[in-house]
Amino acid sequence: MTEKLEQAKDIRESLAARKIGGTGTQFNSEETELLYHIVDDYIARNDEASVDVKLPFDVLQSLKEVS
């Protein structure tokens, strides 16, 4: 996983340079795969239900019984 993280950081630097320079952007298959995982992880963290969602009543009851 560390190798993918380093590759992702390299892509970020490359994107920053392309954005600043106003040049076009083309990605090879490895970069495309990494970008997909980055976007997918971002969406998962920010769009899907988080842990603070209200629990069903029976789950809450069982938690009270345990404590």
Order of alpha helices (4+ residues) and beta strands (2+ residues): alpha-alpha-alpha
